[in-house]
Amino acid sequence: MDKEDGERGMVQELQGALQVHVGDHLEVPSNGLYKAVGHRATLNHERTRISTASLHSLGMDGMMEPAKELVDEQHPKKYKKSRFRDFLTFLSAKDIGDGKSFIDTLKNKE
């Protein structure tokens, strides 16, 4: 999903490729240099596609925050600290179809 206009775009298929979508786990430590992607599959009755979700994280109470090396006067901290437990609590309390993402709850007001 394009964060600018909220429109979903198609990613070109590359036969035999493995696509890896990184999420909040890269956006937060990079202080916004890398952006999390929104993912939604489009069904195709003519072709088979295999998708596997794999969630990797710190421990339940391990803290995630922007890397100190990427925060200074010109580049203020863009995200609050969070734990994997916070993420799971968010997921269990929200309707996935409402369009809100966990990363949005971490963003500091500019």
C-alpha positions in Angstrom: 0.0 0.0 0.0 1.3 3.4 -0.9 1.5 5.5 2.3 1.1 8.7 0.4 -2.2 8.1 -1.3 -3.4 5.0 0.5 -3.8 3.1 -2.8 -2.6 -0.5 -3.1 -0.3 -1.3 -5.9 0.6 -4.5 -7.6 4.1 -6.0 -7.2 5.3 -7.6 -10.4 5.6 -11.3 -10.2 9.1 -12.8 -10.7 8.8 -16.5 -11.5 10.4 -18.6 -8.8 11.3 -15.6 -6.6 11.0 -15.5 -2.8 9.5 -12.2 -1.6 10.2 -11.2 1.9 8.1 -8.5 3.5 9.6 -6.7 6.4 7.4 -4.9 8.8 7.6 -2.8 11.9 10.7 -4.8 12.9 12.7 -2.8 10.4 10.8 0.5 10.3 11.2 1.2 14.0 14.9 0.4 14.5 15.7 2.3 11.3 13.8 5.3 12.6 11.7 5.3 9.4 14.5 4.9 6.9 12.9 1.6 5.9 9.1 1.5 5.6 6.9 -1.4 6.6 4.8 -2.7 3.8 1.1 -3.6 3.8 0.3 -6.9 2.3 -2.9 -8.2 0.7 -3.1 -11.1 -1.6 -5.3 -11.1 -4.7 -6.8 -14.5 -5.6 -6.3 -15.9 -9.0 -8.3 -18.9 -10.1 -5.9 -19.7 -12.9 -2.6 -20.0 -11.0 -1.5 -21.5 -7.8 0.4 -19.4 -5.3 1.8 -20.4 -1.9 2.0 -17.8 0.9 3.6 -18.6 4.3 3.5 -16.2 7.2 6.3 -16.4 9.6 6.5 -14.1 12.6 10.0 -13.5 14.1 10.5 -11.2 17.0 12.3 -10.4 20.2 11.1 -12.1 23.4 7.7 -11.0 24.7 9.2 -8.2 26.8 12.2 -7.3 24.7 12.1 -3.6 23.8 12.2 -2.4 20.3 13.0 1.3 19.5 14.9 3.4 17.0 18.7 2.8 17.0 20.4 5.5 19.0 22.9 5.9 16.1 20.1 7.1 13.8 18.7 9.7 16.2 20.1 13.2 16.6 19.0 16.8 16.4 18.3 16.7 12.7 16.7 13.2 12.9 14.5 13.1 16.0 13.1 9.8 17.3 10.0 9.0 15.2 8.8 6.0 17.2 8.0 5.1 20.8 9.5 2.0 22.4 7.4 -1.1 22.2 7.4 -4.8 23.1 6.3 -7.8 21.2 3.6 -8.2 23.9 2.3 -4.8 23.0 2.0 -5.9 19.4 0.1 -9.1 20.3 -2.2 -7.1 22.6 -3.0 -4.7 19.7 -3.7 -7.6 17.3 -6.1 -9.3 19.7 -8.0 -6.1 20.4 -8.4 -4.8 16.8 -10.4 -5.8 13.7 -7.8 -6.4 11.0 -10.1 -4.9 8.5 -10.4 -1.5 10.1 -7.2 -0.3 8.4 -5.3 0.6 11.5 -1.8 -0.8 12.0 0.4 -1.2 15.1 3.1 1.0 13.6 0.7 3.9 13.6 0.3 3.6 17.3 4.1 3.9 17.8 4.6 7.1 15.7 5.6 10.2 17.7 3.7 13.3 16.8 5.8 15.7 14.8 
